[in-house]
Amino acid sequence: MNVPPRKNVLLAPVTVTPTKPLTPSHLKGLLWTDVMFRATAPLAAVTYRYSHTTYHVTEQTVGFWEYLDRTHGETDYTQLSEEEIGELYVRHRAEGRPQSAEVLRPYREAVEHGGWVHPASERMLRLWAGHYERLGMHDPGLREHQPPGLGLEEMVERLGTVGLVLDQRQCGGPVYLDLTRYGMPLRRIVTADGRPNYLACALRELLPLVPWYDEVVLLYDRELDADYRLLHRVLTSLGPPVRRVPIGRVPIEGKITSARHGGWRDHTAGALLRASDATDAAAGADGDDALRLGMRLYFIATLGPGQQQSFRHDLLRHCLTVAARLLRRSRSAAGAGDLAGALEPHRRGHAYVDPYRLACSLLGKGRPAPDPSLLSAVFL
C-alpha cells in the first residue's frame, strides 16, 4: 500500500506579549494551539513557531519597558507576581504618553542585536513557563532568543519586489502594506519615524518561513481579523495553502475588554490554577492529569470557537470533574488503540487536526471510554 508522504505544517499563533497576566482569552488560544500541535504531530511534521523575540520590538512592549525604567527604575521584578506586573502595565497604558522612536530605539537595538529582555518581562515569561508545565503545554521556546529571519529593511524590500508595499519614508511618510490590487485597504506597518507594528513583525517572521511548508495555519484573536486577512493574502502569494483559524475571546461578566484595561483579577492563569487546587476533581490520584484535561475540555469544547459565553468558574469546575471521570473510564479501555486512526477524522480536508472537533469527541452520552494513548499524546 502506498503511504502518502507526511506534510510539513507550520503553526503560527498570535503571540501574547509578556506585559500582563495570561487571561482566560489568552489561555483559550494557547490551549487551542497546544491541542492542535500535539494532535497534528502524529500525522504530519509540525513546526510550532512562537517567538517572543520577534515581537518585543513593538511599541506595546518596548514602550512598557521604557515606562518601567522611567518610573520604577529600582524595582526588583523577581519578587513581583504576574498580577502586580500587569497592574503596572495598566498604569502605563492609562498614562497615554507614547514615546518617540528615538527614545525607544535603544530598547529595540538591545532586542535585535543582543536578545535582551527587560527584567519585568523576563519575570513574566518565567512565571508563564511554570503555567505551561503545570498545564502540560508544549513550550515553544518562551525564554529563548528566536530572532525573525528578516530584518525590517529586508522585509520591506521583499514586499517591494512583488509590488506589495508603498514606502513613503523618503518624503517623510510611513510604510504601507499595499494590497489594493486585491480590493483590500492600505495598512500602515511602519510609522514615519521607524516604529514597526505587530503586522510588520509577523511579516519579518513568516515571509522567509512559509515557502518551506506544505500548509500554514494562522491562529489568532478574532479582534485581529482585518490584519490577518491581509497577512493571509500576502502569505498565500508565496505558494502553500494558508489556513486562518480565528478564536473568539472569553468575556468576563459579559464584557470583552483588552487586558491593558485590567479587569482580570481572580481570572488570571495563576489564579485559576490556584483555585483548581481547591477542587475535589484536581486532587487525589488524578492530580494534574484532571486539571490538564479539564482545562482543555472547558476552554476548547465548552467555550468553542466563538465568544458568546462568559467565563464561569462553576463550568470550569464541572469540566474538571468530567475530566476525572473520563480518566477513570480510560483506565478500563482495552489497550492502546490506533492513535493516527482516531485523529484522522478530525482533519476535515486539511493537514491539521481541528481541536474543537477532537475535544468534543470525548464528550456525550454513550461515548466509548477515551483511549489512554490519545489522552496522553494530546490532552495531558
HELIX and SHEET records of a PDB file:
HELIX    1   1 PRO A   24  THR A   40  1                                  17    
HELIX    2   2 HIS A   52  TYR A   55  1                                   4    
HELIX    3   3 GLU A   59  THR A   71  1                                  13    
HELIX    4   4 TYR A   77  GLN A   79  5                                   3    
HELIX    5   5 GLU A   82  GLU A   95  1                                  14    
HELIX    6   6 ALA A  101  GLY A  114  1                                  14    
HELIX    7   7 PRO A  119  LEU A  135  1                                  17    
HELIX    8   8 LEU A  152  THR A  161  1                                  10    
HELIX    9   9 ARG A  169  CYS A  171  5                                   3    
HELIX   10  10 THR A  180  TYR A  182  5                                   3    
HELIX   11  11 TYR A  198  LEU A  206  1                                   9    
HELIX   12  12 VAL A  210  TRP A  212  5                                   3    
HELIX   13  13 ARG A  222  LEU A  224  5                                   3    
HELIX   14  14 ASP A  225  THR A  236  1                                  12    
HELIX   15  15 ALA A  259  HIS A  261  5                                   3    
HELIX   16  16 ALA A  269  SER A  276  1                                   8    
HELIX   17  17 GLY A  287  ARG A  296  1                                  10    
HELIX   18  18 LEU A  297  THR A  302  3                                   6    
HELIX   19  19 HIS A  313  SER A  330  1                                  18    
HELIX   20  20 LEU A  339  LEU A  343  1                                   5    
HELIX   21  21 GLU A  344  HIS A  346  5                                   3    
HELIX   22  22 PRO A  355  CYS A  360  1                                   6    
HELIX   23  23 PRO A  372  LEU A  374  1                                   3    
HELIX   24  24 LEU A  375  PHE A  379  3                                   5    
SHEET    1   A 4 ALA A  45  TYR A  48  0                                        
SHEET    2   A 4 ASN A   8  PRO A  13  1                                        
SHEET    3   A 4 GLU A 215  ASP A 221  1                                        
SHEET    4   A 4 VAL A 242  ILE A 247  1                                        
SHEET    1   B 3 VAL A 165  ASP A 167  0                                        
SHEET    2   B 3 VAL A 175  LEU A 177 -1                                        
SHEET    3   B 3 ARG A 187  VAL A 190 -1                                        
END                                                                             
